[in-house]
Amino acid sequence: MTDILSFFLLYREAIFVIILSIFLGIEVISHVPSVLHTPLMSGANAIHGVVIIGAIIVMGHAREILPMVLGFIAVVLGTLNVVGGFVVTDRMLEMFRKKKNQK
């Protein structure tokens, strides 16, 4: 218990910033209009490309099985998130395209 307390006391500024960031993020996201929500979320999902690159680097330096497995899972989940974000964006943009038989 004293280890946990000393950790919080040592890193209290960083923990405070993280907590404030969480509240700020919730406040910003809750005020995004529904029209902009899908494009913003798909763009945020594209940031997972960084996660994919980081996971590939971790897998390249892995000497044990656990980092290799965690890196592989991160690559798979990050790729699914990126592809899913672009699929959602494509579907959203499809709603605004004119039909071929309409003028």
C-alpha positions as CSV (number, residue, x, y, z in Angstrom):
1,M,0.0,0.0,0.0
2,T,2.8,2.4,0.8
3,D,4.3,1.7,-2.7
4,I,1.1,2.8,-4.4
5,L,0.9,5.9,-2.2
6,S,4.5,6.8,-2.8
7,F,4.0,6.3,-6.6
8,F,1.0,8.8,-6.5
9,L,3.0,11.3,-4.5
10,L,6.0,11.0,-6.8
11,Y,3.9,11.5,-10.0
12,R,1.1,13.6,-8.7
13,E,1.6,16.4,-11.3
14,A,1.5,13.9,-14.2
15,I,-1.6,12.1,-12.7
16,F,-3.3,15.5,-12.3
17,V,-2.6,16.4,-16.0
18,I,-4.0,13.0,-17.1
19,I,-7.2,13.5,-15.1
20,L,-7.7,17.0,-16.4
21,S,-7.1,15.7,-20.0
22,I,-9.7,13.0,-19.5
23,F,-12.3,15.6,-18.4
24,L,-11.3,18.0,-21.2
25,G,-11.6,15.2,-23.8
26,I,-15.1,14.3,-22.5
27,E,-16.2,17.9,-22.6
28,V,-14.8,18.5,-26.2
29,I,-16.3,15.3,-27.6
30,S,-19.7,15.9,-26.0
31,H,-20.0,19.2,-27.8
32,V,-19.1,17.9,-31.3
33,P,-22.2,18.1,-33.6
34,S,-23.5,14.8,-34.9
35,V,-22.8,15.9,-38.5
36,L,-19.0,16.1,-37.7
37,H,-18.8,13.1,-35.4
38,T,-18.2,10.5,-38.1
39,P,-15.5,12.3,-40.0
40,L,-13.6,13.3,-36.9
41,M,-13.8,9.8,-35.5
42,S,-12.6,8.2,-38.7
43,G,-9.7,10.7,-38.8
44,A,-8.9,9.8,-35.2
45,N,-8.9,6.1,-36.0
46,A,-6.3,6.8,-38.8
47,I,-4.0,7.9,-36.0
48,H,-3.8,4.2,-35.2
49,G,-1.2,4.0,-38.0
50,V,1.2,5.2,-35.4
51,V,0.2,2.4,-33.1
52,I,0.8,-0.1,-36.0
53,I,4.3,1.3,-36.6
54,G,5.1,1.2,-32.9
55,A,3.8,-2.4,-32.6
56,I,5.9,-3.5,-35.6
57,I,9.0,-1.9,-34.0
58,V,8.2,-3.7,-30.7
59,M,7.8,-7.0,-32.5
60,G,11.2,-6.4,-34.3
61,H,13.0,-6.0,-31.0
62,A,11.2,-8.7,-29.1
63,R,13.4,-11.4,-27.7
64,E,10.6,-13.2,-25.8
65,I,7.2,-14.5,-26.7
66,L,5.1,-12.1,-24.7
67,P,6.2,-8.9,-26.4
68,M,5.9,-10.7,-29.7
69,V,2.3,-11.7,-29.0
70,L,1.4,-8.3,-27.6
71,G,2.9,-6.6,-30.7
72,F,1.0,-8.9,-33.0
73,I,-2.3,-8.2,-31.2
74,A,-1.6,-4.4,-31.4
75,V,-0.9,-4.7,-35.1
76,V,-4.1,-6.6,-35.7
77,L,-6.3,-4.3,-33.6
78,G,-4.7,-1.1,-35.0
79,T,-5.2,-2.3,-38.5
80,L,-8.9,-3.2,-37.8
81,N,-9.4,0.2,-36.4
82,V,-7.8,2.0,-39.3
83,V,-9.8,0.0,-41.9
84,G,-13.0,0.4,-39.9
85,G,-12.6,4.1,-39.8
86,F,-12.1,4.4,-43.5
87,V,-15.1,2.1,-44.1
88,V,-17.3,4.3,-41.9
89,T,-16.1,7.4,-43.7
90,D,-16.8,5.9,-47.1
91,R,-20.3,4.9,-46.1
92,M,-20.9,8.4,-44.8
93,L,-19.7,10.0,-48.0
94,E,-21.8,7.6,-50.0
95,M,-24.9,9.2,-48.5
96,F,-24.0,12.6,-50.1
97,R,-23.2,11.3,-53.6
98,K,-25.8,11.6,-56.4
99,K,-27.3,8.5,-57.7
100,K,-26.2,7.6,-61.3
101,N,-29.8,7.7,-62.7
102,Q,-30.6,11.0,-60.9
103,K,-29.6,14.4,-62.4
